């Protein structure tokens, strides 16, 4: 019955009935490709690299250096823009996309906003300062137990956790 009906149709309708499912499936696939064409594709996974503390971290005397195979970072305490604030400047020896920092005090973590300096600057010229952070001096009482820092570059993140930093 069906075959007699199908063969009785004009040729263009038979071709349309046969091709319609293939066109629908192909259209679905092409629509998916068209919608997802602008989504970024991650070429390689981001590597996490630990920074090692070089000696002890004495920020009061500007002796705090971190290093790994691909990066050196110096932390320097400077005069703050206002009284009651503490200013740290961070000098990486390579280009950095962003820095996150936090202080752990009595089991509570305080996130600190790190900003790039207007003048730029980089290693080994610490006069202009590459990045800086200013935070209230009250975060240093009682003395923080841990200073955490993470530096993001293209394709990698370098991180360190400094136990008992000396401000």
N, C-alpha and C positions, 0 to 999 in steps of 0.2 A: 504494500500500500504506500509506504513512505517513499520507496524507490520510484514507483510510478509517478507520484506527485513531484518528486525532486527532478526526475528526468523531463517532466512536462513543463518545467519552468524555463524562461528564456536563458540564454547562455550567460548574460551578464549577472543575473541573479544567482545562478549556480556558483559562479566564480566568487561573488561577494560572500555567499554563505560559507564557502570553503576557506577563504582568506580572513574572514572577520576575527576568528579566535587568535590567529597568529598576529594580526595587526594590534589587537587589544593587549596581548602579552608584550609585544615589542614596545608599544607605547608606554606601558607601565614601567618597563626597564629604562627607556630613554628619559622619562619624566624623573625617575629617581636620579639618574646621572646629571640631569640638568639642575635639579634642586641642590644636590650636594657638591657641585663643581667649585663653589667658593669656600668650602670648609677647608681650613688648613690641615695639612697632613704632617704628622710628626715624623721626620726623616729618621731620627735616631733617638733612643731613650736618653733622658737627662741623667747625667752621671752625678753622683753625690761624692764629694771629695772632702775628707776631714782635714782641717788645718791644725797643725801642731804648734803648741806654745813654745817659743824660744826663750828658755830661762823662766823667770817669774814675771807676773804681770803687776808692775808697780806704776799705776797711772799717775800717781802723785809726782813721780820723778820722770815721767815720760819714757818708761822702759817697758813697753808691752809690744811684742812683735809676734805675729803668727805667720806660719809658712807651710806650704806643701810643695810638691814637685812643680806645679804650674803657677803658683802665686805667692807673693809676699804681701803682708798687710801690717801696717804700723798703726797703733792707737795712741793718740797724744791728747793730754788734757790741756786745754787753753782757757783763757779768761772768757767768761760768759758775757753775753750782751746786756744782761740785767743782773742785779744782785739777787741772790737766792737761787740761781740756776747753776748747773754744772754743764760745761761744754766739752765734748769729746770730738776730736777730728780723726777721721779714718782715711788712711793713705794706702790704697791698693797700688800695686805696680803694673796693673793691667786695666783695661776698660771693664767697667762694671755696669750692669743694667739696673741693679737695685740692691739695697741692703735692708735687712730686718734685724732688729736688736731687741733684747729684753733683759730685765734684771729679775732674778728670783730672790725674794726677800720673805723669810719666815714661811716658806712653802707657797707663797703667792707670786705669780708671774706678772710683771708690769711691762707691757709692750711700750717701746720707745720709737718715735717717728724719726727716721734718718732721712736727711735731705741732701741733695747735691749742693755744693758750694757754688756761688755765682761765678767765681773766677776760674773754676775748673781745677787745674793743678793735679799733679800726680807724683808718683814716686820718681826720683828721690827729692823732689822740690816741695817740702812741707810748708812753705811760706803761704801759698794760696789755699791749700786744703782741698782735697777732692770731695769729701763728704763730711757732714757734721751732724751732731745730735746735741740738743739742749734739753735737759730735764730738771725738775725741781730737786733741790739739794736734800729735801726731806726723804727722798728715796734711798739715801745713803745711811739713814739712821733707822733701825740698826743696820750694820754693814751687810750688803747683799751677799748671799752665799754663792750665787752663780751669775755669770754674765754670758748670755748666749748671743751669737752673731751668725748670720748667714748672708753670704754675698753671691748674687746671681750673675752669671755670665751667659752668653749664648751657649746652650748645650750642657751647662754644668752649674752646680751649686756647691760652693765651698762653705763649710760650717765649722764652728768651734764652740766649745762649752768651757769657759774658764772658771775653775773652782776657786773660791775665796779671792776675788780681785781686790787689790789694794788701791783705794781711791785716795 
